[in-house]
Amino acid sequence: MSNFEERFPRSLWVRLIIYIAVGHLFAAFLYLLFELGAKS
């Protein structure tokens, strides 16, 4: 496991988690936008 952590530094994991979180928030926002647009 230590070898795995050496290859991928902590900053890369933090950036990856942030990108995934932002991506999911953006996807949820688009989904809500389309859902509201379809109802009105």
Order of alpha helices (4+ residues) and beta strands (2+ residues): alpha-alpha
